[in-house]
């Protein structure tokens, strides 16, 4: 996906490798917080990395969307990861109105699959 984004003029400075893009840390400080563990990365560090990679200057007001959702670690355990994700740049992708969620039939599914698969 980074390869496709790099082809666009506004994203030509993105790195080719996702590990570079994500600035994969070599060490993490993990604290014990009952009943589990916690690894703090921080909003400030994440924002600095994002603006540095995209080579943009932050505005006076930055809107951040936060999402927290549990992901099971294994099928045989009740333990879950709870990634806390922040979104700075919002983009409207699609709008659907229906009595039920027909996800496989939504046009966004057909258009995003090639992007996800790097086709």
C-alpha positions in Angstrom: 0.0 0.0 0.0 2.9 2.4 0.7 4.1 1.7 -2.8 0.8 2.8 -4.3 0.6 5.9 -2.1 4.2 6.9 -3.0 3.1 7.2 -6.7 0.8 10.1 -5.7 2.6 13.4 -5.7 1.6 14.4 -2.2 2.9 11.1 -0.7 6.1 10.8 -2.7 8.2 11.2 0.5 6.7 8.2 2.3 9.1 5.4 3.0 8.9 2.1 1.1 9.1 0.0 4.2 6.3 -0.1 6.8 8.7 -0.6 9.6 10.3 2.8 8.8 6.9 4.4 8.4 5.7 3.1 11.8 9.1 3.9 13.4 9.1 0.5 15.0 10.6 0.9 18.4 13.6 -1.3 19.4 12.7 -1.2 23.1 9.4 -0.7 24.9 8.7 0.1 28.5 5.9 -2.2 29.7 4.4 -1.4 33.1 2.3 -3.7 35.2 -1.2 -2.1 35.6 -3.6 -4.5 37.3 -5.1 -6.6 36.0 -2.7 -6.5 33.0 0.1 -4.6 31.4 0.4 -1.2 29.7 2.8 0.2 27.1 2.7 4.0 26.7 3.7 5.5 23.4 2.0 8.8 23.7 0.0 11.2 21.6 2.8 13.8 21.3 5.4 11.3 20.0 2.9 9.8 17.5 1.9 13.3 16.2 5.6 14.3 15.8 6.3 11.1 13.8 3.2 11.6 11.6 4.0 15.2 10.8 7.7 14.4 10.3 6.9 11.6 7.8 4.4 13.6 5.9 6.6 16.8 6.2 3.6 18.9 7.1 3.4 21.7 9.6 0.7 21.2 12.3 -2.1 23.7 12.5 -3.1 25.5 15.7 -6.0 23.0 16.2 -5.5 19.3 15.7 -8.6 17.1 15.9 -7.9 13.6 17.1 -10.3 10.7 16.9 -9.7 7.9 19.5 -10.8 4.3 19.1 -10.3 1.5 21.7 -11.4 -2.0 20.9 -10.4 -5.4 22.3 -8.5 -8.0 20.2 -8.3 -11.6 21.6 -4.8 -12.8 22.0 -5.6 -16.5 21.5 -8.8 -18.6 21.1 -8.0 -20.5 24.4 -7.5 -17.4 26.5 -9.7 -14.6 27.8 -6.8 -12.1 27.6 -7.2 -9.3 25.0 -5.1 -6.5 23.6 -6.8 -3.1 23.7 -5.0 -0.9 21.1 -5.7 2.7 21.6 -5.7 4.2 18.1 -5.7 7.9 17.2 -6.7 9.3 13.9 -5.7 12.8 12.9 -6.5 13.1 9.2 -10.1 12.1 8.6 -11.4 11.4 5.2 -14.9 10.5 4.1 -14.8 7.2 2.3 -18.3 6.0 1.7 -21.9 6.3 2.9 -24.4 3.5 2.9 -28.1 3.4 3.9 -29.8 0.1 4.2 -31.9 -2.0 6.5 -29.0 -4.3 7.1 -25.3 -4.2 6.7 -24.5 -5.7 3.3 -20.8 -5.3 3.7 -19.6 -7.6 0.9 -21.8 -5.8 -1.6 -20.7 -2.3 -0.7 -18.7 -0.7 -3.5 -15.9 0.3 -1.0 -15.1 -3.4 -0.6 -14.4 -3.8 -4.3 -12.4 -0.6 -4.5 -10.3 -1.1 -1.4 -9.4 -4.8 -2.0 -6.8 -4.0 -4.7 -5.3 -1.3 -2.5 -5.0 -3.7 0.5 -3.5 -6.4 -1.8 -1.1 -4.0 -3.5 -2.5 -4.9 -6.9 
